[in-house]
Amino acid sequence: MPQLPEDIIDRLTQMERRIQALSTAVNTRPALNEIRDGALTVKLPNGTAALQVGKWNGEEYGFAVRRQTGETALSLYNGNGSGTSKQVLRLYDAYNHEIVSDDVNSGGLARPWLQMLPPQSLGTPQWAQTTSTTWSPISRSVNPIWQPRMRLAIYTRVSSGATGQVRVLVDGTPWGPVVNAGAPFDHTNLIVPDITTRFSSSVTVEIQAMVTSASGTVSAQPYLMHGLQS
């Protein structure tokens, strides 16, 4: 008997069965939640990799998060990739400076290391002082730059019957107001004009004082100094 064309109803029935089978297969397929011996990259609309799991530029990472411009923002580095070494967590600023990382050997911070001000004398005779009638350096410190701004607070004193002034210089340039001795100095501002070119380099902070009367002694003692974000 010659083959007859299928009835349209039979064809629609077959198509319905195939659609049901395809739908069942899609809905019952296990989720793709594991990748072995491979890497995963999530990209932004502009094509830049935002998240990289696996290798990045030849280095083994647990993962690396990148900014839209491509710079690293966050990385979890697992050493040689063997899985036995401790992973270093690193956080980067917008200029690809490593600003925070942990110490995998003993715990705590590896970078930055933060200075703490040592206890300061409360006795004025022990404070840095001068009897000069011109600007004279009486104390100085050198510090690494981790943040764009700094707050510095200083107690100032002047001997009875005398007058004087105190100021601060940062890398040789006046920083903050000139205060009359006896009044506190408390100022917050940029440490350097451009931290991107000076990041982690050293900056010199100097306190200067002078007597503005015929004679006397001007003293100063810093009691607070720390960096701040912009």
C-alpha positions in Angstrom: 0.0 0.0 0.0 1.4 3.4 -0.9 2.4 5.7 2.1 -0.3 8.2 2.7 0.2 11.7 4.1 -0.1 11.9 7.8 -3.3 13.3 9.1 -2.8 16.9 10.4 -4.3 15.8 13.8 -1.7 13.0 14.1 1.1 15.5 13.2 0.0 18.0 15.8 -0.2 15.2 18.4 3.3 14.1 17.7 4.5 17.7 17.9 2.8 18.2 21.3 4.5 15.0 22.6 7.9 16.3 21.4 7.4 19.7 23.0 6.4 18.0 26.3 9.5 15.8 26.2 11.7 18.8 25.5 10.1 20.8 28.3 10.5 17.9 30.8 14.2 17.5 29.8 14.9 21.2 30.3 13.2 21.4 33.7 14.7 18.2 35.1 18.3 18.9 34.0 20.5 19.4 37.1 21.8 23.0 37.6 25.2 23.8 36.4 26.8 24.6 39.8 30.2 22.9 39.5 33.1 23.5 37.1 36.1 21.2 37.3 39.5 21.8 35.8 38.3 25.0 34.2 37.8 28.8 34.7 34.8 31.0 34.9 34.7 34.6 33.6 31.8 37.0 34.1 32.0 40.0 31.8 30.5 43.5 31.8 28.4 44.8 28.8 31.6 46.5 27.5 33.4 43.1 27.4 35.7 43.7 30.4 36.0 40.8 32.7 34.4 41.6 36.1 34.9 38.3 37.8 37.6 35.8 37.1 37.7 32.3 38.8 40.8 30.3 37.9 43.8 31.7 36.1 44.4 35.4 35.5 47.4 36.6 33.5 49.1 33.3 34.2 48.6 33.4 38.0 46.5 31.0 40.0 43.6 32.7 41.8 40.8 31.6 44.0 39.0 34.5 42.4 39.7 38.1 41.1 37.1 40.9 40.9 38.0 43.6 38.4 36.7 47.1 37.9 35.0 48.2 34.7 38.3 49.7 33.5 40.1 46.4 34.1 42.1 47.1 37.2 42.0 44.6 40.0 39.6 45.4 42.8 39.7 42.3 45.0 41.7 39.0 44.7 42.0 35.8 46.8 45.4 34.3 45.8 46.0 30.7 46.6 49.7 30.6 45.9 50.8 27.7 43.6 47.3 26.5 43.2 47.9 23.3 45.1 45.1 24.1 47.5 47.4 23.6 50.6 48.8 27.1 50.9 46.8 29.8 52.8 45.0 32.2 50.6 46.0 35.9 50.7 43.0 38.3 50.5 43.9 41.6 48.8 41.9 44.8 48.2 43.0 47.4 45.7 42.1 51.0 45.1 41.0 52.6 41.8 44.7 53.0 40.8 45.6 49.4 41.4 47.4 50.0 44.7 47.2 47.2 47.2 45.6 49.0 50.1 44.6 46.0 52.4 45.9 42.5 52.6 45.9 39.9 55.4 48.8 38.2 57.1 48.4 34.5 56.3 51.4 33.5 58.5 50.1 34.8 61.8 46.8 36.6 61.2 45.9 40.2 61.2 46.8 42.8 58.7 49.8 42.5 56.4 49.2 45.9 54.6 49.0 48.6 55.5 50.9 48.6 58.8 49.5 51.4 60.9 51.4 53.6 63.2 50.3 54.3 66.8 51.3 57.5 68.6 53.5 56.7 71.6 52.5 58.1 75.0 53.3 61.8 75.2 54.6 63.8 78.1 52.2 65.9 80.1 54.9 68.1 81.6 55.5 71.3 79.7 59.2 71.4 80.5 59.6 68.1 78.6 57.8 69.3 75.5 59.7 70.4 72.4 60.4 74.2 72.8 62.3 77.2 71.5 63.3 80.7 72.6 64.0 81.8 69.1 62.4 84.9 67.7 62.3 83.3 64.2 60.6 80.2 63.0 62.6 77.2 64.3 61.9 73.5 64.0 61.2 71.9 67.4 60.0 68.4 66.4 59.8 66.3 63.3 58.5 62.9 62.2 58.6 60.8 58.9 55.5 58.7 58.0 54.3 56.6 55.1 51.3 58.0 53.1 48.4 55.5 53.1 45.5 58.0 53.0 45.0 61.3 51.2 44.2 63.4 54.3 45.6 63.8 57.7 44.4 65.1 61.1 47.0 66.5 63.5 46.3 68.0 66.9 48.9 69.8 69.1 48.9 71.3 72.5 50.8 74.6 72.6 52.1 76.7 75.6 54.1 79.9 76.1 55.9 81.1 79.2 54.2 83.7 81.5 54.3 87.2 80.0 55.5 86.1 76.6 53.8 85.5 73.3 54.6 83.2 70.4 53.3 81.2 67.5 53.2 77.6 66.3 52.9 76.2 62.8 53.2 72.9 60.9 55.1 72.1 57.7 54.6 69.0 55.5 57.5 68.3 53.3 58.7 71.9 53.9 55.4 73.5 53.0 53.2 75.3 55.6 50.2 73.1 56.4 47.2 74.4 58.3 46.9 77.7 60.3 49.5 79.5 62.3 48.2 79.5 65.9 49.1 81.7 68.8 51.0 79.8 71.5 48.5 78.7 74.2 45.8 77.9 71.7 45.4 74.3 70.4 46.4 73.4 66.8 43.8 71.0 65.3 43.8 70.7 61.5 42.6 68.3 58.9 43.6 68.5 55.2 45.3 66.8 52.3 48.7 65.5 53.1 50.1 65.9 49.6 48.5 67.4 46.5 48.4 64.0 44.6 48.4 60.8 46.6 48.4 58.7 43.4 52.1 59.6 42.7 53.1 59.5 46.4 51.2 56.4 47.6 53.2 54.5 50.3 56.1 57.0 50.0 57.4 58.9 53.1 56.2 62.4 54.1 58.0 64.7 56.6 55.9 66.5 59.2 57.6 69.2 61.2 56.4 71.5 64.0 57.9 75.0 64.1 57.6 77.7 66.7 58.9 81.1 67.5 58.7 83.7 70.2 57.0 87.0 69.1 57.7 89.0 72.3 61.1 90.3 73.5 61.8 87.0 75.3 60.1 83.8 76.4 59.7 80.1 75.6 57.2 78.5 73.2 56.4 74.8 73.7 54.4 72.3 71.6 53.3 68.7 72.0 51.4 66.6 69.4 48.7 64.3 70.9 46.8 63.1 67.9 47.8 62.2 64.4 46.1 59.9 61.9 45.2 59.6 58.2 41.7 60.0 56.7 39.9 59.2 53.5 39.1 62.0 51.1 
